[in-house]
Amino acid sequence: MSLVASACDAVDMGDPEDVGDESIQMRACHDNGIELNGTRFNGTRFNGTWFNGIKLILAQLAEGATKKSLTGWSLVAGTSELQAWSSAGELLRGDELTGARLYWLVDDGKQQQEVTVRIVGVTQSWDRPDIYFTDLDVRFGDSAWESLCTDGEGDPTEAIVVPGYFDSRTADWLPGGQGELAVACRGTAAGKCLEWGYRMWAKQGGISLADHYRACTRMVRADYCGNNVPHTENGTVIDVSDGLSPAILEPETSWPIEAKWGPQGAVCLNQPRKLSHSRAQVIAECKAAGRGPLPYCNQTEPDEHGGLLMSQALPS
């Protein structure tokens, strides 16, 4: 398997031990896309008993002929590693939950259908060890198993389980208040921002990265007005940087500044990254959405106008 972040200026990181990847590269610039979190459940929400408003009726892990029930689902503190308590009183975490099946009963107003999710495997990120990739399959009724997650291109991928939930109306990540968990699929905005380093559970220089994560998901989708309307195309390359100390990402190009970003979208805007969207058009959209006019970005620092992140792009 090769893990490559689509971008420019590749830096070969060698072949780390115990990773199992034949070639791994981290790159300076990053591709973007329109997909937020990529699950087959729109607006995923999972707090141990509920998943997208559906009550969890059973969770089991089979060991031979014995089946243990699983309860108390949560994340290991400061990570995206799942954990749950078994009926035998064991705290199982990460790969120890491989094979677990979770059952829901879905009522669409016409009929009830059983939905089953199974944990196929769990692997730890080699470069960000607080990130765990959980391979999840889903089955609706008696249908065939398929990946719960798809990336920005619609291909099967792994999940990163995160605290909180994604608001399906506003596309905002929210921390929740009842132990909710959500699924961010790799290759989507929700997953990319985590792998780039903006993990909402982490801190950098003593600063929480939760708002940087929210700003990042807006930036990846070019959701300038923070109203869940993307203005980009999958695979468009942007140069991402932040004003943290030390910085997680720094500028790698001399491309024009496109915008600077906060949790609710752009805080200033020059030329949108796609020429099919004019600045005047986006400004009008933001005014209609109640955001007010967006000023031009004039300075080279990401924190202008209260920004947290900065994007540079060659308009195309």
C-alpha positions in Angstrom: 0.0 0.0 0.0 1.2 3.5 -0.8 0.1 6.5 1.3 0.5 9.6 -0.8 -1.0 13.0 -0.1 -1.7 14.5 -3.5 0.3 17.7 -4.0 3.6 19.2 -5.0 7.2 19.0 -3.8 7.3 15.4 -2.5 9.7 14.6 0.3 10.6 10.9 0.5 10.2 9.8 4.1 12.0 6.5 3.6 10.5 3.2 4.7 9.7 3.3 8.4 9.9 0.0 10.3 6.8 -2.0 11.2 4.6 0.1 8.9 4.1 -2.4 6.0 3.9 0.3 3.3 6.3 -0.1 0.4 6.5 3.6 -0.2 5.3 6.5 1.9 5.5 10.2 1.0 4.3 13.3 2.7 3.9 16.3 0.5 3.8 20.0 0.9 0.6 21.0 -1.0 -2.7 19.3 -0.6 -5.7 18.4 -2.8 -9.2 19.4 -1.9 -12.7 18.2 -2.7 -16.4 18.6 -2.0 -17.2 15.6 0.1 -17.5 16.3 3.9 -17.3 13.0 5.7 -18.2 10.3 3.2 -20.2 7.8 5.2 -23.2 5.9 3.9 -25.1 7.3 6.8 -25.7 11.0 6.1 -24.9 13.1 9.2 -23.3 10.3 11.1 -23.9 10.5 14.9 -23.0 7.7 17.3 -23.0 8.1 21.1 -22.9 4.4 22.2 -26.6 4.0 21.9 -27.6 6.1 18.9 -26.2 6.3 15.4 -27.6 9.0 13.2 -30.7 9.0 15.3 -31.1 5.2 15.2 -31.0 3.3 18.5 -28.3 0.7 18.8 -30.0 -2.5 19.8 -26.9 -4.8 20.2 -23.1 -4.9 19.9 -21.3 -8.2 20.1 -17.9 -9.7 19.7 -17.6 -13.5 19.0 -14.8 -15.5 20.5 -15.3 -19.1 19.3 -18.8 -20.2 20.3 -19.0 -17.4 22.9 -20.4 -14.0 22.2 -19.7 -11.1 24.5 -21.9 -8.0 24.5 -20.1 -4.6 24.2 -21.2 -1.4 25.8 -19.8 2.0 26.9 -18.3 2.9 23.5 -15.9 5.8 23.6 -12.5 6.9 22.4 -9.2 6.5 24.2 -8.4 10.0 25.5 -6.4 12.1 23.1 -6.8 9.6 20.2 -9.2 8.3 17.6 -8.9 4.7 19.0 -12.2 3.1 19.8 -12.8 1.3 23.1 -15.7 -0.5 24.7 -16.4 -2.7 27.7 -17.3 -6.4 27.3 -19.8 -8.3 29.3 -16.8 -10.1 30.9 -15.6 -6.8 32.4 -12.7 -6.3 29.9 -11.9 -2.9 28.4 -11.2 -3.7 24.8 -9.5 -1.1 22.5 -8.4 -0.7 18.9 -7.6 -3.9 17.1 -9.0 -5.9 20.1 -12.4 -5.0 18.7 -11.8 -6.5 15.3 -14.8 -8.7 14.5 -17.2 -6.8 16.6 -20.7 -6.3 15.1 -23.1 -3.5 15.9 -26.8 -3.8 15.1 -29.4 -1.1 14.4 -33.1 -1.3 13.5 -33.9 1.4 10.9 -37.5 2.5 10.3 -37.9 4.6 7.1 -41.6 5.0 7.6 -42.5 2.1 5.3 -40.6 -0.8 6.8 -38.1 -1.7 9.4 -34.7 -2.9 8.3 -31.7 -4.3 10.2 -28.4 -2.5 9.7 -25.2 -4.1 10.8 -21.7 -2.6 11.0 -18.7 -4.7 11.6 -15.1 -3.7 12.6 -12.8 -5.4 10.0 -9.5 -4.1 11.4 -7.7 -1.2 13.1 -4.3 0.3 12.2 -2.3 3.1 13.7 -1.0 6.0 11.7 2.8 5.8 11.6 3.4 9.6 11.4 0.5 10.7 13.7 0.2 8.0 16.3 -2.9 9.5 17.9 -4.8 8.7 14.7 -6.2 5.2 14.2 -7.8 4.0 11.0 -10.8 1.8 11.6 -12.0 -0.4 8.7 -15.8 -0.6 8.9 -18.2 -2.6 6.7 -21.9 -2.1 6.6 -24.8 -4.4 5.6 -28.4 -3.4 5.1 -30.7 -6.3 5.8 -29.5 -9.4 4.0 -27.6 -7.4 1.4 -23.8 -7.9 0.7 -21.2 -6.2 2.9 -19.8 -3.0 1.7 -17.4 -0.4 3.1 -19.1 2.1 5.4 -16.7 4.8 4.1 -16.0 6.2 0.7 -13.5 8.9 -0.2 -13.9 12.0 -2.3 -13.9 9.8 -5.4 -16.5 7.4 -4.1 -14.0 4.6 -3.5 -14.0 2.4 -0.4 -11.7 3.6 2.4 -11.1 3.5 6.1 -12.7 5.6 8.9 -11.3 7.8 11.5 -13.6 7.9 14.5 -13.8 11.3 16.1 -15.5 12.9 19.1 -18.6 14.9 18.5 -20.7 14.9 15.3 -21.1 16.6 11.9 -24.2 18.8 11.5 -25.8 17.5 8.2 -27.4 21.0 7.6 -24.4 23.3 8.2 -21.5 20.8 7.6 -20.0 22.0 10.8 -18.2 19.7 13.2 -19.6 20.1 16.7 -18.1 18.7 19.9 -21.4 17.4 21.2 -22.3 17.0 24.9 -23.3 13.4 25.5 -20.3 11.5 24.4 -21.2 11.4 20.7 -18.8 9.8 18.2 -18.7 10.4 14.5 -17.0 8.9 11.4 -14.6 10.9 9.2 -13.7 8.9 6.1 -10.2 9.1 4.7 -10.0 11.2 1.5 -12.9 13.5 2.5 -12.5 16.9 4.0 -13.3 15.5 7.5 -10.5 12.9 7.2 -7.9 15.0 5.3 -7.8 17.7 7.9 -7.1 15.2 10.6 -4.3 13.6 8.7 -2.8 17.0 7.8 -2.5 17.6 11.6 -5.6 19.5 12.7 -6.9 17.0 15.1 -9.8 18.5 17.2 -8.7 16.6 20.3 -5.1 17.9 20.2 -3.3 21.1 21.0 -0.4 22.9 19.3 1.7 25.4 21.3 -1.0 25.2 24.1 -3.8 26.1 21.6 -6.7 23.8 21.0 -7.0 22.7 17.4 -10.7 22.3 17.4 -11.4 25.5 15.6 -8.5 24.9 13.2 -10.2 21.6 12.3 -13.5 23.4 11.7 -11.7 26.0 9.6 -9.9 23.3 7.6 -13.1 21.4 6.6 -14.5 24.7 5.3 -11.2 25.4 3.4 -11.0 22.0 1.8 -14.5 22.3 0.4 -14.1 26.0 -0.5 -17.2 26.6 1.7 -16.5 30.3 1.7 -19.7 31.4 3.3 -19.9 28.6 5.9 -23.3 27.5 4.6 -22.4 24.0 3.3 -22.0 25.2 -0.3 -18.7 24.0 -1.9 -17.0 26.0 -4.6 -14.3 23.6 -5.8 -13.7 20.3 -7.7 -12.1 17.1 -6.4 -8.3 17.1 -6.9 -7.8 20.9 -7.1 -4.4 21.6 -5.4 -4.1 24.2 -2.7 -1.1 25.3 -0.5 -2.2 25.3 3.1 -0.6 27.1 6.1 -1.4 28.2 9.6 -0.2 30.7 12.1 0.5 28.3 14.9 3.8 28.2 16.8 5.3 25.9 15.8 3.3 25.7 12.6 1.8 22.5 11.5 1.8 23.5 7.8 3.9 26.3 6.3 3.6 27.8 2.8 5.5 25.9 0.1 4.8 28.0 -2.9 4.6 31.6 -4.1 1.0 31.1 -5.3 -1.5 33.9 -4.9 -3.4 34.0 -1.6 -6.9 32.7 -2.2 -8.5 33.1 1.3 -8.0 33.0 5.0 -10.3 30.8 7.1 -12.1 30.6 10.4 -14.6 28.0 11.8 -17.5 29.7 9.9 -15.8 29.9 6.5 -13.6 32.5 4.8 -12.7 35.7 6.8 -11.2 37.3 3.7 -11.2 36.4 0.0 -9.3 37.2 -3.2 -9.9 35.2 -6.4 -11.7 31.9 -5.7 -9.6 28.8 -6.7 -12.0 27.9 -9.5 -12.4 30.5 -12.2 -16.0 29.4 -12.6 -16.8 31.2 -9.4 -16.1 35.0 -9.4 -15.3 36.9 -6.2 -18.4 39.1 -6.8 -20.6 36.0 -7.0 -19.2 34.5 -3.8 -19.6 37.8 -2.0 -23.2 38.0 -3.0 -23.7 34.4 -1.8 -22.2 35.3 1.6 -24.3 38.4 2.0 -27.4 36.3 1.2 -26.3 33.8 3.8 -26.0 36.5 6.4 -22.2 36.5 6.6 -21.8 40.1 5.3 -19.2 41.2 2.8 -15.8 39.5 2.8 -12.8 41.9 2.6 -9.7 41.3 0.4 -6.8 39.5 2.0 -3.8 41.9 1.9 -1.2 40.5 4.4 0.8 37.3 4.1 0.0 36.0 7.6 -2.8 33.6 8.2 -4.2 35.5 11.2 -5.3 38.6 9.2 -9.0 39.3 9.9 -8.9 36.7 12.7 -8.0 33.9 10.3 -6.6 30.5 11.5 -5.6 29.0 8.2 -4.5 30.4 4.8 -5.0 28.9 1.4 -2.9 29.7 -1.7 -3.9 28.5 -5.2 -3.4 28.9 -8.9 -6.9 29.7 -10.1 -8.1 27.1 -12.7 
